[in-house]
Amino acid sequence: MYKQLVMALYQINKGINKPIEFKGLKAQYIGYLAAGLVILLLGFAVMYLFSIPVTLCLLITGALGSLLFYEVFKLSDKYGQHGLMKRSAKRYLPRYLKFSTRNIFLRLKRGS
């Protein structure tokens, strides 16, 4: 009885330790999309200041915005929350390790 009363009064947050998600975008991709939109806004302002016709500014900004949304959603679906960071960290791994002596492995076996 008491448990039912408490559950009726308080909502339980079941989203603990889940990544932030907004309309299918996960984690850092929300930031990438926001940064891209800010850059598009600044690009529109610069084009407008250079006296480019407004319709052409809108067409260019709309096309680039559509491409931005498409690419960010594609990356989010392909790599998920941590996959893009893992992919970029992979280039820092050496292709092979070259040892001229076995002493490293012998010391590991001894525990020193």
Secondary structure, DSSP 8 states (H G I E B T S, - for coil): -HHHHHHHHS-----TT---EETTEETHHHHHHHHHHHHHHHHHHHHHHTT--HHHHHHHHHHHHHHHHHHHHHHHHHHTTTHHHHHHHGGGS-S----S-SHHHHHHHHT-
